[in-house]
Amino acid sequence: MRHVGEQKARQLVADNLMDLLAEWASAEEDARSEKFNGYVHGIAQARYIVRKVWRFVDEEARKVGLEPLQHQALLQAFGAGPAPLTIGKLAERLDIVPALASRTVKELAQLGLVTRTRRPDDKRVITVIVTEPGRDLLRAIDAAVHVHVEYFHSTLTDEQRRAALVILTFYAGLGSRSRLSAIMTADMSNS
């Protein structure tokens, strides 16, 4: 008789434990679902902001006679770092094939916006240097874009900005443990 009572007690504990585990699992799933929803919301906000700004940029580039890819190539050639970019590195930064990067640089050179130079140590390698007219054109496009972006800022809520920043910092590799992420989080919580 005692044995039957122990079995019932064990079964009751097991049933309760299963209920508790099921409750815990569903709560965990809800938390995961809530985090995923927030994550996707952040992606949506970041993509909205980036797409809107890039549309402004592309429109201003077209107004001065550049296709968006030409403008992006000019930006990368000028802004990637102190050393001139090679065609291969430019292609990598634009996420295009080298042949397309080469053709784009040739078009920019014909417009007088860049010069192409073969490297003395390896004549097969071509570097790209932005000319003064190329830099002036970048400045003009940037000034025109700023007008649009300043207005666009006024249409965003703080929550949209925060959600987009969280995703962009994640994409840039600034995890929650990085020093810069901690500084940004502290700054956002103080405002």
LOKEMI-626035 format. One record per residue (C-alpha): x, y, z; residue number from 1. Coordinates in Angstrom, 3 decimals. Layout:
+----------+----------+----------+-----+
!        X !        Y !        Z !   n !
+----------+----------+----------+-----+
!        X !        Y !        Z ! NUM !
...
+----------+----------+----------+-----+
***
This chain:
+----------+----------+----------+-----+
!        X !        Y !        Z !   n !
+----------+----------+----------+-----+
!    0.000 !    0.000 !    0.000 !   1 !
!    2.826 !    2.300 !    0.906 !   2 !
!    4.373 !    1.589 !   -2.495 !   3 !
!    1.190 !    2.739 !   -4.303 !   4 !
!    1.156 !    5.969 !   -2.279 !   5 !
!    4.789 !    6.686 !   -3.196 !   6 !
!    4.023 !    6.092 !   -6.855 !   7 !
!    1.079 !    8.497 !   -6.724 !   8 !
!    3.207 !   11.090 !   -4.943 !   9 !
!    5.969 !   10.687 !   -7.530 !  10 !
!    3.429 !   10.946 !  -10.333 !  11 !
!    1.946 !   14.080 !   -8.781 !  12 !
!    5.428 !   15.638 !   -8.480 !  13 !
!    6.240 !   14.574 !  -12.049 !  14 !
!    2.970 !   16.034 !  -13.349 !  15 !
!    3.541 !   19.270 !  -11.444 !  16 !
!    7.132 !   19.385 !  -12.634 !  17 !
!    5.977 !   18.907 !  -16.221 !  18 !
!    3.430 !   21.687 !  -15.740 !  19 !
!    6.144 !   23.939 !  -14.315 !  20 !
!    8.528 !   23.064 !  -17.145 !  21 !
!    5.821 !   23.689 !  -19.737 !  22 !
!    5.054 !   27.036 !  -18.114 !  23 !
!    8.768 !   27.898 !  -18.052 !  24 !
!    9.224 !   26.797 !  -21.670 !  25 !
!    6.278 !   28.851 !  -22.875 !  26 !
!    7.491 !   31.871 !  -20.907 !  27 !
!   10.914 !   31.400 !  -22.444 !  28 !
!    9.304 !   31.110 !  -25.878 !  29 !
!    7.326 !   34.288 !  -25.224 !  30 !
!   10.523 !   36.078 !  -24.213 !  31 !
!   12.264 !   34.765 !  -27.337 !  32 !
!    9.309 !   35.805 !  -29.439 !  33 !
!    9.262 !   39.265 !  -27.847 !  34 !
!   13.006 !   39.662 !  -28.470 !  35 !
!   12.597 !   38.499 !  -32.059 !  36 !
!    9.734 !   40.934 !  -32.596 !  37 !
!   11.898 !   43.765 !  -31.256 !  38 !
!   14.820 !   42.633 !  -33.391 !  39 !
!   12.721 !   42.597 !  -36.571 !  40 !
!   11.240 !   45.975 !  -35.616 !  41 !
!   14.801 !   47.318 !  -35.362 !  42 !
!   15.683 !   45.865 !  -38.757 !  43 !
!   12.600 !   47.481 !  -40.282 !  44 !
!   13.459 !   50.880 !  -38.783 !  45 !
!   17.112 !   50.671 !  -39.841 !  46 !
!   16.211 !   49.643 !  -43.386 !  47 !
!   13.586 !   52.391 !  -43.620 !  48 !
!   16.079 !   55.055 !  -42.577 !  49 !
!   18.933 !   53.729 !  -44.723 !  50 !
!   16.746 !   53.294 !  -47.816 !  51 !
!   15.245 !   56.759 !  -47.431 !  52 !
!   18.664 !   58.417 !  -47.039 !  53 !
!   20.176 !   56.439 !  -49.935 !  54 !
!   17.272 !   57.510 !  -52.117 !  55 !
!   18.163 !   61.140 !  -51.336 !  56 !
!   21.808 !   60.401 !  -52.119 !  57 !
!   21.025 !   58.631 !  -55.395 !  58 !
!   18.677 !   61.419 !  -56.525 !  59 !
!   21.291 !   64.094 !  -55.847 !  60 !
!   23.971 !   62.073 !  -57.656 !  61 !
!   21.698 !   61.752 !  -60.693 !  62 !
!   21.043 !   65.510 !  -60.678 !  63 !
!   24.768 !   66.103 !  -61.293 !  64 !
!   24.993 !   63.397 !  -63.958 !  65 !
!   26.273 !   60.418 !  -61.957 !  66 !
!   24.670 !   57.029 !  -61.726 !  67 !
!   24.380 !   55.752 !  -58.126 !  68 !
!   27.136 !   53.157 !  -58.676 !  69 !
!   29.475 !   55.825 !  -60.040 !  70 !
!   28.777 !   57.990 !  -57.006 !  71 !
!   29.340 !   55.069 !  -54.632 !  72 !
!   32.619 !   54.255 !  -56.380 !  73 !
!   33.711 !   57.874 !  -56.052 !  74 !
!   32.791 !   57.858 !  -52.350 !  75 !
!   34.683 !   54.628 !  -51.725 !  76 !
!   37.753 !   55.723 !  -53.678 !  77 !
!   37.907 !   58.963 !  -51.707 !  78 !
!   36.773 !   57.820 !  -48.276 !  79 !
!   38.086 !   54.291 !  -47.825 !  80 !
!   41.395 !   55.316 !  -46.314 !  81 !
!   44.671 !   57.092 !  -46.843 !  82 !
!   46.042 !   54.644 !  -49.424 !  83 !
!   44.541 !   54.626 !  -52.932 !  84 !
!   42.147 !   51.750 !  -53.566 !  85 !
!   42.908 !   49.161 !  -56.185 !  86 !
!   40.181 !   48.141 !  -58.621 !  87 !
!   39.926 !   44.827 !  -56.748 !  88 !
!   39.481 !   46.503 !  -53.352 !  89 !
!   36.978 !   48.941 !  -54.831 !  90 !
!   34.993 !   46.017 !  -56.249 !  91 !
!   35.063 !   44.348 !  -52.835 !  92 !
!   33.860 !   47.491 !  -51.059 !  93 !
!   31.058 !   47.976 !  -53.614 !  94 !
!   30.211 !   44.252 !  -53.554 !  95 !
!   30.451 !   43.998 !  -57.346 !  96 !
!   32.639 !   42.027 !  -59.748 !  97 !
!   36.019 !   43.582 !  -60.624 !  98 !
!   35.072 !   43.974 !  -64.306 !  99 !
!   32.144 !   46.225 !  -63.360 ! 100 !
!   34.342 !   48.201 !  -60.961 ! 101 !
!   36.918 !   48.642 !  -63.733 ! 102 !
!   34.270 !   49.842 !  -66.191 ! 103 !
!   32.835 !   52.257 !  -63.595 ! 104 !
!   36.287 !   53.691 !  -62.842 ! 105 !
!   36.909 !   54.114 !  -66.572 ! 106 !
!   33.659 !   56.126 !  -66.843 ! 107 !
!   34.672 !   58.285 !  -63.858 ! 108 !
!   38.108 !   58.856 !  -65.410 ! 109 !
!   36.475 !   59.974 !  -68.674 ! 110 !
!   34.502 !   62.523 !  -66.632 ! 111 !
!   37.746 !   63.750 !  -65.037 ! 112 !
!   36.642 !   62.698 !  -61.553 ! 113 !
!   39.367 !   60.093 !  -60.932 ! 114 !
!   42.743 !   59.092 !  -62.277 ! 115 !
!   43.796 !   55.502 !  -62.830 ! 116 !
!   47.405 !   54.661 !  -62.114 ! 117 !
!   49.264 !   51.390 !  -62.521 ! 118 !
!   51.249 !   50.421 !  -59.457 ! 119 !
!   55.001 !   50.618 !  -60.099 ! 120 !
!   55.663 !   47.310 !  -58.307 ! 121 !
!   52.931 !   45.428 !  -60.204 ! 122 !
!   51.754 !   46.878 !  -63.521 ! 123 !
!   48.671 !   44.632 !  -63.487 ! 124 !
!   47.266 !   46.477 !  -60.466 ! 125 !
!   45.438 !   49.763 !  -61.055 ! 126 !
!   44.834 !   52.240 !  -58.246 ! 127 !
!   42.114 !   54.878 !  -58.237 ! 128 !
!   42.686 !   58.448 !  -57.048 ! 129 !
!   39.893 !   61.023 !  -56.825 ! 130 !
!   40.742 !   64.316 !  -58.550 ! 131 !
!   39.958 !   67.785 !  -57.201 ! 132 !
!   36.842 !   68.034 !  -59.456 ! 133 !
!   35.788 !   64.636 !  -58.063 ! 134 !
!   36.165 !   65.870 !  -54.486 ! 135 !
!   34.262 !   69.065 !  -55.343 ! 136 !
!   31.425 !   67.009 !  -56.805 ! 137 !
!   31.291 !   64.844 !  -53.670 ! 138 !
!   31.061 !   67.997 !  -51.538 ! 139 !
!   28.229 !   69.373 !  -53.698 ! 140 !
!   26.243 !   66.133 !  -53.532 ! 141 !
!   26.789 !   65.914 !  -49.779 ! 142 !
!   25.584 !   69.492 !  -49.234 ! 143 !
!   22.407 !   68.810 !  -51.228 ! 144 !
!   21.782 !   65.540 !  -49.374 ! 145 !
!   22.141 !   67.260 !  -45.992 ! 146 !
!   19.147 !   69.480 !  -46.741 ! 147 !
!   16.945 !   66.415 !  -47.305 ! 148 !
!   18.367 !   64.499 !  -44.352 ! 149 !
!   17.875 !   67.380 !  -41.928 ! 150 !
!   14.195 !   67.510 !  -42.842 ! 151 !
!   13.939 !   63.707 !  -42.646 ! 152 !
!   15.372 !   63.808 !  -39.098 ! 153 !
!   12.365 !   65.858 !  -38.022 ! 154 !
!   10.008 !   63.074 !  -39.128 ! 155 !
!   11.653 !   60.359 !  -37.005 ! 156 !
!   10.685 !   59.486 !  -33.457 ! 157 !
!   13.289 !   58.805 !  -30.785 ! 158 !
!   12.060 !   55.202 !  -30.710 ! 159 !
!   12.702 !   54.822 !  -34.464 ! 160 !
!   16.193 !   56.259 !  -34.042 ! 161 !
!   16.950 !   53.963 !  -31.106 ! 162 !
!   15.684 !   50.844 !  -32.865 ! 163 !
!   17.714 !   51.643 !  -35.979 ! 164 !
!   20.856 !   52.395 !  -33.969 ! 165 !
!   20.619 !   49.097 !  -32.092 ! 166 !
!   20.518 !   47.148 !  -35.366 ! 167 !
!   23.236 !   49.197 !  -37.050 ! 168 !
!   25.540 !   48.771 !  -34.046 ! 169 !
!   24.877 !   45.033 !  -34.173 ! 170 !
!   25.675 !   44.955 !  -37.913 ! 171 !
!   28.877 !   46.921 !  -37.295 ! 172 !
!   29.995 !   44.377 !  -34.694 ! 173 !
!   29.413 !   46.502 !  -31.634 ! 174 !
!   27.915 !   43.848 !  -29.399 ! 175 !
!   26.453 !   44.645 !  -26.018 ! 176 !
!   29.858 !   44.045 !  -24.422 ! 177 !
!   31.792 !   46.498 !  -26.572 ! 178 !
!   32.980 !   49.742 !  -24.995 ! 179 !
!   31.380 !   51.904 !  -27.698 ! 180 !
!   28.049 !   50.117 !  -27.320 ! 181 !
!   28.112 !   50.736 !  -23.556 ! 182 !
!   28.809 !   54.439 !  -24.119 ! 183 !
!   26.004 !   54.731 !  -26.690 ! 184 !
!   23.554 !   52.887 !  -24.445 ! 185 !
!   24.430 !   55.129 !  -21.494 ! 186 !
!   24.022 !   58.222 !  -23.659 ! 187 !
!   20.616 !   57.064 !  -24.909 ! 188 !
!   19.371 !   56.242 !  -21.392 ! 189 !
!   20.451 !   59.683 !  -20.123 ! 190 !
!   18.425 !   61.504 !  -22.775 ! 191 !
+----------+----------+----------+-----+
***
